[in-house]
Amino acid sequence: MVVGAQQVEILLVEGDDQETQWLREAFEETGLIQVVQVVPHVKAALRALRGSHRITPSLVILDIQGPETADASGLTQSLEALGELKGDPGLRSIPVVIITSSNDQADILNAYSHGASSFVCKPETVVERRALISRFSQYWAHVAELPWANPNPAALPAQSFETLAEEFRNSGGRPIPVLIVDDSEDDVVLLKEAFRNYPMIEFVGAVEDGEQALRFLRREGEYEKTRRPELVLMDINMPRKNGFEVLMEMRSDKQLSNVPVVMLTTSKQESDILRAYEGGACSFIAKPVNFDTMKSVAQQFAMYWTMVADLPNSDGADLAMVPA
């Protein structure tokens, strides 16, 4: 186990024994993820989380296309159960990550609309899968704040930009358009500088309050011709509308409900972390106190959201979706 990192306890929802075995082994190798229980489907997960002997994992990992969800009706049931989990006041603060064999854009849109924190498509080869699990574990153990645990960005493994850029090019990846919502000009400058050498991320705008953020996302007024971001990095404390208010409005708007939001803020209060996940944030990152740590966080952030997680394409909003 990496010294100083949080160990993330997960509930694994996977109905295939072979897939369960490789996930267990891959997570154990990282020393960062502990599988505390395995259940075959989401309904069993709800029972494990609600029962008299309920568990409290930091993260739920869900395969929406196991043996029992091979057809469209099974997939619908799985997504409905995910919606039920995220609609339960006692459970909605637990992040849920989809790890599945599908990379269908409609599945991705449906997953985020039903409250998934991210959507990860399983690679085909063993080598690619283990690399993906390693990056996955580094992000959730080192970078993201989770309920009941604190990460340690200083413990992030070093990796040169040249290596990252080469891996990104070889993967055929494209930069994801990101909107910054933060009223601190200094923090915005620091953030852009930290990401300056990372072609995986393209900042398409920076706004300083929540009302501007919503106009930008809806392409209203002066933002009519702006490019719609595929991910939002959002502070909490801002004028006019704070980050929680923007998040709530986004999640109640059918056109914005599937846009992933990562809270990036100075707060490390447990109440803010819980409130963010309860409101539908995909993850929560405390702003590092120095630039070197910010660069390390930027590296892992860029790797996770471009080489691990799949995001809804900004032009895919018209695909059919299962009602939330």
N, C-alpha and C positions, 0 to 999 in steps of 0.2 A: 504493500500500500504506500502511496506517495505521502510523505510526511507533511502534515499541515492541511491536507485536503479533507473535505467532508466525504464520508462514505454515504452514498445515496441508497436507501432501502426502497426496493421496488416491488410492486405486485405485477406479475407477468400474466397477461391474459392471452393464452396461446393454446389452441386445441390440437396441434400436431406435435407428437412426441419427438420427432426428429428435429423440428424447428426449436422446440423447447430446449433440447440438449445442446444445440450449437450456441443458442443465446446464453444459456447458463455458463458454458465453458468460456465463451468470449468475454462475458462480463467479469467472470472470476479472474481471468488473465489481467485485466486492467487494475484490479485491486481497489477499484473505486465504486463499483456497483455491487450491491448484495441483493440477490433475489430471495425475498423472505417468504413468498408463496406463489404458486402457480395454479391458475384456474383455467378451465377450458373455454369459457365464453363470458361475455359482459354481465349476463344475469347472475352467474356464479360470483363474479367480482363484486356486484352490488350486495350479495349476501355476505361475502367476506368482509366488506367494509361496514355493513350495518348490523351484523349479527351480535349475539351476546359475547362472542370471543373475537370481536372485530379487530382488525389490524389498522395501523395508521402509517402507511407507506409515504415516503416523500414524493413518489412518482408512480404513476400507473403506465405500463407499456401494453399496448393493445394491438393485436392483429385482427383487422376487420374482415379478413378473407381466409379464415380457417376452414376446416372440413365442414363445419356446420353453417357456414355463410358463403358457400360456393356459388349460390344463385342469387338473383337480384333480391328476392324476398328475404333471404338470410342476411344479406348486406344491409337492407333497410332495417331489419330488426336490430342488428348490431349498432347501427347509427342512432336508432331511436333509444336504445339502452344507454348509449353514450350521452345523448341529450338528457336522459333521465338522471344520470350520474351528475352531470354538470348543473342540472336544475335543482339538485338536492342541497339545501343550505348547509347541511353538515358535511357535504363531500365536495362541493364545487371548488374549494380552495386547493384540492389535490390536482396537480398538473397531469394531463393525460397525453402521451405521445403515441401516435400511430406508427407501428413498424410493420410493414406488410409487403407483399410481392407486387401489389398494384402500383402503377404510376399513371393511372388514368386521371385526367384533369378534373373530371366530374367527381371522382372519389376524393381528390385533394380539396376541392371546393366544399364538398359536403362535410368533410372532416373538420375543417376550420369553422364552418358555420355552426356545427354542433358542439363546438367548444374545445376541440383538440388544441394542444399547445404547439405541436408541430407534427409533420407528416413525413415519414422516412420510408423510402422504397428500398427493399433488400436487394443488394447486388447479387449477381449470379455466382461469382467465384468465391471460394473460401478466403483467399487473400484479400479481396475487396471488402468482404463482409467484416473481417477482423479489423481492417483499417477503419471502416465506418464505425464499428462499435467503440474503438479506441477514441476517435474524435468525439463521438456522442458522449462518452463517459467523461472526457476532459471538460466539455462544455458544462454539463450538469453538475459535476463535482467541483469544478474550479471557478466557474464564471457566474452561473445563475444562482441567485438566492432562492432557496427553497424553504417551505415551512419547516421549522424545527431544526434547521441546520444552517451553517454559515460557510461559504466557500473561502478559499485562500488563493487569490489570483497570483500572488508572489510565487506560488509553488508550480506555476505552469511550466511545462517542459519547453526548452528553447528550440526553435526551429527557424532557419533562415528564410527570409523573404524569397530568395531565389528558388528554394525547394518548394515553397508554397505556390509560387507563381507557375513553376513547371508542372506541378500536380494539377493545378487549376486548368492550365492550357491542355494538358493531356486528357483531362476528363471531358473536354468539350464544353466547359461551363460558360455561362454568360453572367455579366455583372447584374446584380439585382438593384432596382431603383428603390432608394430609401428616402423617406422624409424625416427630417429632424424637427422635433417640436420642443423648444427649450427657450426660455426667456433670458438666459444668461449668454451674452455675446461671447464672453471669454470661454465658457464651456463649449460653445459651438465651434469656435476656432480651434480649441484643443482637440475636440473630437475629429474634426476634419483633418487636422495634422496627423493624428494617430492613425487614421485610415489612408493617409496620402499615398502610400506605396502598395496599397492592396487593390488590385484591379477587380476583385470580386464584388466590391461595393461601389455603387454610383449614387451619390447624393443628388437628388433631383430638386431639392428645396429645403429651406430652413425657415420656420415660422416661430414667432415668439409668444403666442398665446393660443388657447384652445379654440376660440372662435375662428381664428385664421386657419388653424389646422383643419377644421371641418369644412371651411370654404375651399381650401386647397384640395381635400379629398373628394369633394363633390364637384370640383372644377367650376366654382361660382365666381362671378365678378372678375376681379383681376387675375384669377387663377383659371379662367375658362380654357386656356390652351395649354395648361401644364400637363405633364405626363403623370398618370396615376401611379403612385408608389405601390410596390408589392410588399413593403414592410415599413412600419413606423417605429422610430425610436423616440420615446416620449418621456419628458420630465413630469413630475407630479405637481410641484408648486409653481403655478403660473397665473398671471392675471386673467380676468374675465371668465375663463373656464379652466379649471385645473385638469390635470391628467386623468383623474378618476371620472370626472364629468364627461370628458371627451370619450373615454373608453366606453362608458355606459351608453352614450348616444350612438357610437359606432356599432355596438353590439345589438342595438335595437333597430338599426337601419339595414334593410335587406341588401342594399347596394354596398354596404361597408362591413357587414358582419363577418365576412371571410378574410378581411385584411389583417394579417398578423400584426400585433402590437407588442413591442418589448419595452418595458418601463426601464428607463435609465435615469437614476436619481441619486441624490446625496443621502437619502434616507436608508437606514438599515433596520427600521423598527419592524418588529414582527407583525404588528397590526397593519402596517402598510403593505407588507409582503402578502399577507392573507387577503387583504382587500383587493390587491391587484389581481391575484389569481381568481378570486371569487367573481371579479368583474369581467373576466375573460382575457386578461393579459396572457401572452404566450410564455413569457419569462420575465424575470425581474433582476436587474443588474444594478448594484450599488456603484456609483461613480468612483473610480480609483482616486487615491489622494495624490498620486504623482504620475508624471507622464510616462515613465518606463512601464509602470503597471498598466496604464491605459493602453499602451501599445500591445502588451501581452493579451489583454482582454480583447482588443480589436482583432488580433490575429485569430483567436479562438472563435470569436463572433463571426468573422468572415468565413472561416472554414466550416462552421456548423451550418450557417444559413445558406451557403452556396454548394457545399460538397457533402452535406449530410441530409439536411431537411429539403423537402420539395415545397415550393410556394405556389399559390394560385397565380397563373399568368394574369396580368392586368387586362388582357383582352378576352379573358375566359368567363366573364361574369354572366353571359347568357346561357351557359350550360345548364342542363336540367339538374335540379337539386331535390334531395329528400327534405320534406318540411321539417324544420327544427321544432 
